[in-house]
Amino acid sequence: MLISLWNEVSSRLYLFMELEQLKYPVGKWIKPTDFNPKAIIEQIQIIREFPAKIISKANSFSEKQLEETYRSGGWTARQVIHHCADSHMNAFIRFKLALTEDLPTIKPYAEAAWAELVDAKHLPLNSSLQILEGLHFRWSTLLDGIQEKDWHRGFIHPEHGHELKLYEVVSLYSWHCRHHYGHLEII
């Protein structure tokens, strides 16, 4: 009886760990505890290089692969790529708001609902790949120009209820690039 219970617990734990690996192929985001200029340079580079990586990956997919998901209940490759364009447009705007306003409260969006809209589910990738290419060029240029004191500016995300500093947000979005690229690699 005890062995049977142990086997059941082990099996469920394995399935949970496997699902976690599929959900978070590069691990969960870890919020930085302090300002680290060297880490920020590396994070900006990841953001800068993301479009070339995702374009290369997207061009390697067949139409059939674009409709495959990285896990049961997950988004298709097409939805992941369109989501990156949506998410990173919002991020770019949030950086600009934080740099030009005193602790703005940003507007969240329903990313899962956006991924179910017709443009994310059915459009060819070209428009989102072009968005990512132009957006990341502008975004990385903006990030390169942020002065050290301004990395401590931030915004309030109403779903979290506290300030997120820009040095934390750049870490989040460099993780976001790697996170979703990891999903595409699974496919």
Residue pairs with C-beta under 8 A, 6 or more apart in sequence:
19 71
22 70
22 71
22 74
22 186
23 71
23 74
24 179
25 70
25 179
25 182
25 183
25 185
25 186
26 175
26 178
26 179
26 182
29 171
29 172
29 175
29 176
29 179
31 168
31 171
31 172
32 39
32 167
32 168
32 171
35 148
35 151
35 152
35 165
35 167
36 167
37 148
39 171
40 143
40 151
40 167
40 170
40 171
42 174
43 170
43 171
43 173
43 174
44 140
44 143
44 144
44 170
44 174
46 174
46 177
46 178
47 136
47 139
47 140
47 143
47 170
47 173
47 174
47 177
48 136
48 140
50 84
50 132
50 136
50 177
50 181
51 129
51 132
51 133
51 136
51 137
53 181
54 81
54 84
54 129
54 132
54 181
54 184
55 129
55 132
55 133
57 181
57 184
57 185
58 77
58 81
58 125
58 129
58 184
61 77
61 187
65 77
65 187
66 76
66 77
66 78
66 125
67 76
67 77
67 78
68 76
68 77
68 187
69 75
69 76
69 77
69 187
70 77
70 80
70 183
70 184
70 186
70 187
71 186
74 183
75 83
75 115
75 183
76 121
77 183
77 184
77 187
78 120
78 121
78 122
78 123
78 125
79 115
79 120
79 121
80 180
80 183
80 184
81 125
81 128
81 129
81 184
82 115
82 119
82 120
82 123
82 125
82 128
83 111
83 114
83 115
83 120
83 180
84 128
84 132
84 176
84 177
84 180
85 127
85 128
85 129
85 131
85 132
85 135
86 109
86 111
86 114
86 120
87 111
87 176
88 132
88 135
88 136
88 139
88 173
88 176
89 131
89 135
90 109
91 139
91 169
91 173
91 176
92 135
92 138
92 139
92 142
94 106
94 155
94 169
95 139
95 142
95 143
95 166
95 169
96 142
97 104
97 106
97 155
98 104
98 153
98 154
98 155
98 166
98 169
99 142
99 146
99 150
99 153
99 166
103 153
103 154
103 155
103 156
103 163
104 155
104 156
105 155
105 156
105 157
105 158
106 155
106 156
106 157
106 158
108 157
108 158
108 159
114 120
115 121
143 170
146 166
150 166
151 165
151 166
151 167
151 170
152 165
152 166
152 167
153 165
153 166
154 163
154 164
154 165
154 166
154 168
154 169
155 163
155 164
155 169
156 162
156 163
156 164
157 164
164 172
